[in-house]
Amino acid sequence: MKKRGLSSIVATVLIILLVIVAIGIVWAVLKPSITKSAQSANLDCIKIDLELEAMNCSAGQFRVTSKAGDVTKLRFVTESATDSKVQDKVVSIKQLASTVVTLTETETVMPRINMTQAKVTAILVSEDGTEKICEIPATASCS
């Protein structure tokens, strides 16, 4: 009788150990993909909401408003029917504030009279200096 009681305890302990080992194996397989997904998702970009207004496209003047989040660097893309040009600008826009950004002739498509639209998106700079470009731009038409 005593042997039967011990064998059921040993079997229970072995089943518990097998379950723990199986959980460890599953975690070892899933952890790298979970970590990679978490690193690629940048929740800070969700907090940024920009609005772009073309004040005078032929002079390269645009009003950028931050409806949500503070912005310190912007990426402008100016486009014509045949060309596009990318330009980064350092700015200081607090939440719910706006600023007028003037792009020089070398920073926009030329001639400016042919500019059809402009896009702007935020560039987030981390503490270690790495930059993350937010993917959803604000767009303004130049017509």
C-alpha positions in Angstrom: 0.0 0.0 0.0 2.7 2.5 0.9 4.4 1.9 -2.5 1.2 2.8 -4.4 0.9 6.1 -2.4 4.4 7.1 -3.2 4.2 6.2 -6.9 1.1 8.5 -7.3 3.0 11.3 -5.6 6.1 10.7 -7.8 3.8 10.7 -11.0 2.2 14.0 -9.9 5.6 15.6 -9.4 6.8 14.4 -12.7 3.7 15.7 -14.5 4.2 19.1 -12.8 7.9 19.2 -13.8 7.0 18.3 -17.4 4.5 21.1 -17.6 7.0 23.6 -16.2 9.6 22.4 -18.8 7.0 22.7 -21.6 6.2 26.3 -20.5 9.9 27.1 -20.5 10.3 25.8 -24.0 7.3 27.7 -25.3 8.6 30.9 -23.6 12.1 30.4 -25.1 10.5 30.2 -28.6 8.1 33.1 -28.3 10.2 35.6 -26.3 12.4 36.8 -29.2 9.4 37.5 -31.5 7.6 39.3 -28.7 10.6 41.4 -27.9 11.2 42.3 -31.6 7.6 43.3 -32.0 7.7 45.5 -28.9 10.8 47.3 -30.1 9.5 48.0 -33.6 6.2 49.5 -32.2 6.8 53.1 -31.3 3.9 54.3 -29.2 5.4 57.8 -29.1 4.3 58.4 -32.7 0.7 57.7 -31.7 0.9 60.7 -29.4 1.9 63.1 -32.3 -0.8 64.7 -34.4 0.3 67.3 -36.9 -1.6 69.6 -39.2 0.0 71.2 -42.2 -1.3 74.4 -43.9 0.2 75.7 -47.1 0.5 79.4 -46.5 2.5 80.3 -49.7 3.9 77.4 -51.6 5.8 79.6 -54.1 7.6 81.1 -51.1 8.1 77.8 -49.3 6.0 78.9 -46.3 4.0 76.4 -44.3 2.2 76.5 -41.0 2.7 73.4 -38.9 0.4 72.9 -35.9 0.9 70.2 -33.3 -2.6 69.2 -32.2 -1.0 66.6 -29.8 2.5 66.1 -28.6 5.7 68.2 -28.5 7.8 68.2 -31.7 11.5 69.1 -32.1 12.2 67.8 -35.6 10.2 67.6 -38.8 10.6 65.9 -42.2 9.1 67.8 -45.1 8.5 66.2 -48.5 7.6 68.6 -51.3 6.3 67.3 -54.5 5.7 68.4 -58.1 4.2 66.4 -61.0 7.7 65.1 -61.8 9.9 65.5 -58.7 10.0 65.2 -55.0 12.4 66.5 -52.4 12.9 65.5 -48.7 14.2 68.0 -46.1 14.6 67.7 -42.3 14.1 70.8 -40.2 14.8 71.4 -36.5 11.8 73.1 -34.9 10.3 73.6 -31.5 6.5 73.2 -31.5 4.7 72.6 -28.2 1.4 70.8 -28.0 -1.5 72.9 -29.4 0.9 75.5 -30.8 1.9 76.3 -34.3 4.9 77.7 -36.1 5.6 78.9 -39.6 8.4 77.1 -41.4 10.0 78.5 -44.4 11.8 76.2 -46.7 14.6 77.7 -48.8 14.8 77.1 -52.6 17.4 74.4 -52.1 15.0 72.6 -49.7 12.0 72.3 -52.0 11.3 71.1 -55.5 12.1 73.6 -58.2 10.6 75.6 -59.6 8.3 76.2 -56.6 5.5 77.4 -58.8 5.1 73.7 -59.9 4.8 72.4 -56.4 1.6 70.3 -56.1 1.7 69.3 -52.4 3.8 69.1 -49.3 3.8 66.5 -46.5 5.3 66.7 -43.1 5.9 64.1 -40.4 7.5 64.2 -37.0 11.0 62.8 -36.3 11.3 61.7 -32.7 14.8 61.8 -31.2 15.5 59.5 -28.3 17.9 60.2 -25.4 20.7 58.3 -27.1 20.3 60.4 -30.3 18.6 57.8 -32.5 15.9 59.1 -34.7 12.5 57.5 -35.4 10.4 58.8 -38.3 6.7 58.7 -37.7 4.9 57.1 -40.6 1.7 59.1 -40.9 2.3 62.5 -42.6 0.1 65.6 -42.6 -0.5 66.8 -46.2 -1.3 70.2 -47.7 -2.2 70.9 -51.3 -0.5 73.7 -53.2 -3.2 74.8 -55.7 
